[in-house]
Amino acid sequence: MSQQTKASESLMKTYNRLPLTVEKGMGSYLFDTDGKPYLDFTSGIATCNLGHQPQAVKQAVTEQLDSLWHCSNLFNIPKQEELANLLTKNSCFDEAFFCNSGTEANEAAIKLVRKWSGKESIVTFTNSFHGRTLGSLSATAQTKLHEGFGSMISGFHFLAFNDFESIAKIEELMPAAVMFELVQGEGGVRPADKEWINELIKVCKRNGILVIVDEVQTGIGRSGTLFAYEQYGFEPDVMTLAKGLGSGFPIGAMLAKSTVASTFGPGTHGSTFGGNPLASAAGVETIQQVIDLLPKVQEIAAYLDRELRGIAISKPSIVEVRGLGLLIGLEVEDAGPFLAKFREKDVLILTAGPNVLRILPPLIVSREEVNQFTTVLKELLQ
Ligand SMILES: *Cc1c(COP(=O)(O)O)cnc(C)c1O
């Protein structure tokens, strides 16, 4: 048995790993241990939005490494304040809480709306994904992920996504909050319908039901705007972020309107690492870079969308092209075999469920790189 196999056996088997060891990343490409390049349309699952080793973020983190790595949240952390200010100035929210991941951001949101409302009930939607810790897992309306873990946290009601009957049920339930993704990422790249969201928001506002958007995957420019809610024309009360926020540096955030945020006082919630100087430095530079990039993201996303729709017309094996910005789903009969076929042609993509190819180019992707991908796609659909 090789040394490598032995080392991997020390890992818990929570992931089925692909037969590829990545040693280096640069821009839109990953390189294996032989130095072979792969076009990376996975972006670390919507995390490396600025590509690999974005120079400005690298420099900001390097500068921070030279002054202070970590200090507790018992002290003022100027970089964290700067990031909070940048996020609130560029959104409809007033205050930010920092943590280290998407699931933690959702835990914070769940606690916040429970405390604010004095109620436990939260409505979430079928095929959602909100994370793996018990609160976020309880919120995740995919019961197969709950199996074996005993009882979930009480108070969650699962209703059908994009279904107007769910909205009527919400008025009966009168929950503390509704929580949803504007494009369900893990659940198959399913965008929320605009009319459905309009109606849902109307009912929530009328009844004082809080609206939490989980933008862990859709946020940080992935949808073509800094946050996806901007394209739906409403203001959520709470938003959660992680994945792309630190360009690969672990950081999560929960943002809220001040009326709701004010329920969190000293000692109500916390995190040792949350918003530490290194993570905050990565976050500040990432947000600034992404904001500057947005016009280009919209342009390249429109180009890729046109190309894909063009291919779909002549290739009936593509059932549907859907998504928002650079969070793209291609529905096919059987998605699984495509991953290895793409990899053999030096392109990396993901799936979302059994019949959706999930295409997540970095926001810096060029036309040439898009063409490299669509050329391979056309070959594979022959
Ligand atoms: C990935 C994801 C999460 C969980 O984030 P982690 O950082 O893995 O905890 C939560 N919600 C959505 C929408 C996600 O895509």
The ligand as an SDF file (V2000), in Angstrom:
LIG
                    3D

 15 15  0  0  0  0  0  0  0  0999 V2000
  -22.6440   25.6980    1.2360 C   0  0  0  0  0  0  0  0  0  0  0  0
  -23.9120   26.2370    1.7630 C   0  0  0  0  0  0  0  0  0  0  0  0
  -24.1600   26.2950    3.1530 C   0  0  0  0  0  0  0  0  0  0  0  0
  -23.2080   25.7210    4.1630 C   0  0  0  0  0  0  0  0  0  0  0  0
  -21.9850   26.3990    4.1830 O   0  0  0  0  0  0  0  0  0  0  0  0
  -20.7360   25.7580    4.9580 P   0  0  0  0  0  0  0  0  0  0  0  0
  -19.6950   26.8370    4.8720 O   0  0  0  0  0  0  0  0  0  0  0  0
  -20.3660   24.5070    4.2380 O   0  0  0  0  0  0  0  0  0  0  0  0
  -21.1740   25.4920    6.3480 O   0  0  0  0  0  0  0  0  0  0  0  0
  -25.3350   26.8830    3.5580 C   0  0  0  0  0  0  0  0  0  0  0  0
  -26.2260   27.3780    2.6920 N   0  0  0  0  0  0  0  0  0  0  0  0
  -26.0130   27.3420    1.3540 C   0  0  0  0  0  0  0  0  0  0  0  0
  -27.0280   27.9310    0.4300 C   0  0  0  0  0  0  0  0  0  0  0  0
  -24.8680   26.7470    0.8470 C   0  0  0  0  0  0  0  0  0  0  0  0
  -24.6810   26.6770   -0.4710 O   0  0  0  0  0  0  0  0  0  0  0  0
  1  2  1  0
  2  3  1  0
  2 14  2  0
  3  4  1  0
  3 10  2  0
  4  5  1  0
  5  6  1  0
  6  7  2  0
  6  8  1  0
  6  9  1  0
 10 11  1  0
 11 12  2  0
 12 13  1  0
 12 14  1  0
 14 15  1  0
M  END
$$$$
